[in-house]
Every structure is written in C-alpha cells, then in structure tokens.
C-alpha cells in the first residue's frame, strides 16, 4: 500500500483511506439507481444499465487511483445522463445505441485533448480567484443536490420549477435531515475522526423507526445481465445530418471536460490540495482517467462518466490518495450483487453530509477579491450559476465569458490568457447553437 499509494508522503493511513472511500461511496451511491431510471426512458434495460453504471464507475475509480493517485471517484455524471436522455435521444432523435456511440466519440476526443499539453494549460489558464469561486460554487451545488435528492420535499422539481417545503417536520424525511444535520455537525465540530461516515450510518439507523430507511426484502435482481447494453453502440450517425452530430459531440465533450476540471480544481482548492498558484498538479492525469472511463462506460452501456463532486465528502474525512478511489470502486462492484442493500442508505441520510461538505467548500469564497468588480462579478456568476443552472460547466462558462468581456471592455484584453479566449468563445458558440435549437 505504501509503495503504490505513498500514504506517509500524503500524511494518511489505510484506515483513514478506507473510511474516506466508504463515505464517498455512500454519498454518491444514489447514481446506481438514478442513472438507470434516467436512461430507461430511452428504451434501455434498467438492470443492464444498473450493472453498466457500477462497472463504469469502478473502472473510472481504478483508473483515477492508479494513473493519478488521488482520492476522486468517478461515475456516470448527473446532468450528462439528462443530456443523453433528453437532448440526444428525445430532443435530437438519436437512438440510445447511437447516443452511446456519440458518448464514445466524445470520450476519444477528450482523451486526445488530455494527452496533449493542453490538459494542464486549461487548468493553469483559470485565474486564481475564479478557481476559488469554482470551489465555492461546487459547495453550494453539492448542498443543493443533497437536498434535491433527499426525497424530503425540502427541494423538489414540479413542472420544471424548483419548489420548497421548508419547516415541514411532519415529513419524516425532513425530520431525519434535521436530526442528521445536527448530529453530523456536532461530530464535525468535535473533530471526531470519520464524523461524516458515522453521521451517515447513524442517520440511516435513526431513519428505520421513522419509516425513511427501507430494509430490502431481497438482495437479488431478476434478468441479471449486462448483455442488453454491452457493445451495443451504433456508429451510423449521419442519418440526422453532420451539423447535429458535430453539435452533440462538441457539446458533450465540453460539458464532460469542464464538469471534471471544475470538480478537480474546486475540490482541490477547498481541500488545500492545490499548489500556491491554485493549480492541481495531478489534475491532468485525472482527466486522462476520466476520458478513458467515458469510453469504457459507453462500451458497457452507460452515459458519460465524470469525476464526482461527492468525492469531497471522502476528502473531508481525510482521504488523500488513490486508495480512497480503490475502495469506492470495489464498493461499486459489490453493489452489482448487493444493489438493494446500497439502496438502504436514504437520500435523507446523505443530505446532511453533503450540506456540511458544502459549508466547508464555501469557505473558499474568502479568497475572492470582492472589492475588485472585474473579478467579483465573474466569480459571483460562477458561484450562483452552478446550482441555478444545475451544471458545473455552465457556472464555469458564465464566469469565463463575463471575465473575458469585462477585461476587454476595460481595455485590459492582454490580461486574459489566450486559452481563456478560446474556451469562452467555444462556450458562446455552444450557447448560441443551443438557443437556435430551442427556437426551431
């Protein structure tokens, strides 16, 4: 373990890494069921997608561990699976087989980018204040996701609108979140080792008498097979024309790339894993792992794999090396056989953990120069657009574009790195194309 993961060098140990791995897994285990629920809308087999989700996640975690040796976990990304279902299939008219092929192609392009010097240049081109804003934005976003996926009704989506039901303690899930938040918050304040992990387990147990935690009747699945989605890609993609194909591939590649870049930079910044310039030295290798995982995920039958911001829960517990990611990957493989057991952990039990991690990450906001409006506005837009648009990449897009435009209008165009101009223009093109598609 020491030779492979350099535990002493990273000021950690096996026990800490294992606890961190379990914590991260519990925080992101919802994807095991949310992803197949989303993708089955396209006609894909639920159980096959569930297995594919676990396999793709495990592969992504193992790649991150051995290529980059960092405690970040991967799985099919939320938002990216919605793009797969509602944009590629229902919106543009591709079959799910063709959509898998598009995911595979975007992964190849992403991999090519990450194997060039461009991979590190992208991260280095982001101004330090924006990096801290990304961390704070992810903090808000991760807390929002925790409440949204808790099943409590605190935050729900009705007819495309966010609706809240604050203060309804008659709802057992709401009561459990309050209990879990107080309990876990106290443990963190007392600096108890494994506080977030203990909080998730304790809240899950408390949820049993409240009727929130469900004990599964069976630990097996019917029609247990990966065959319906394995290697079912259809590369006959020109039937709808070349422009839709280019739009789909470029959009998917950009969203995947900047979701991962944002998660890596933001979490590393908030966790003091970045260097003095705010760069994350191992981030470029993590992007290579992310790209390969996307390709393999498409082959087994899953939407785009991305680095999960819920990794910050395990990092908060002290996870510092790839051993944390290995533990998460092994738990995903175990979940293939014991999926219903993983379902025991209710969203109301992980929501407090995500809120507390959000609080910790929001601390990066103090490193933004709020007195300089040239910086303040782009950072503000970066922070608020992540939860408002339900997208890390959109938060980065709004931040980059506003930063570029303000600098140019202020006569300070030379202060903007060339790569930021290129990325901002690509974001603008993506938004223009998306607007055009909505109009027609």
C-alpha angles and dihedrals in degrees: 000000000000094000095048102038103023093226098175092048088055093045095243141104140214095265093052092047093050093050089047090051093051091047093052092046094052090048093053102030090102087080090071089072104021093058097054090042088056098042096045086070086073091055098265120143111262098217094044091051090047090055091043090051092054094044094047091047093050092049091049092050093048091049091050090049098050100033100041106011093220130133097245122124128209135209139146103303126243109239089027090067088048089052088051093051106034103028107031099033109023098025105037097026101239118148116242088252090057091044090056088053090052090051089051093050092048088051091053091050090047089050092051090052092049092051091060129071086260090083094069094034090061092058094041092051093063111097113241094243089055090050089056090046089053089054092050092046091052088050091058091041095051091049090049092050090050091056094040094052095041095091088225100115091237085121121010137159116238119178090341093309127111111240126187132204102190121182097018098139089164084077106086092212092054090049090049092051091052092049092045093048093051093044097046092040090054092049091050091047089052087050092234112178109249091013096154093045091049090047093054093049094044092047090049091053092047087052092064097074089038090058094239098105111066121204109217119240092212138019096207136084131219119235090018104190142121092204097098091065105021111115091344095138118141113206094186090111106145096078090095095042137265098273096059089047094050090045092051095047096045093045093048092047093050095046092048093046097048095040087058096040090049093049093047096045096040097046094042090051094049092046096048090244092122124089126248092279091053093253124135107222094200094044094092092057090048089057089055089054090047093053094048090047090053090054094048091044091057090050093055093042112268137122121250116319116222140173108272120231088211083078084085090073091063092042088053087056090056103270108155108156143049090269088080089055091047090056091050091049093050090050090052089054090048088050090063088070098028101035096136089054090057087051088065089079101085123212088242088064096051096040094077090051092052092046091052092048088049089055091052094048093046087066088081087075089081090068093061116099098234092175091067105072091195086068100028098062097048090045092049092050090048092053100044099038094060095068095028094052092032089231136104091202093053090052089053091044094054091045094049096045095047092045091052095046095047092049091048093048090048091055093249098113092135091064091066114087114240091239090057089056091051094047093045092051090049089052090050091050090049092051092046091051091047091050091049091052091052092050094052 
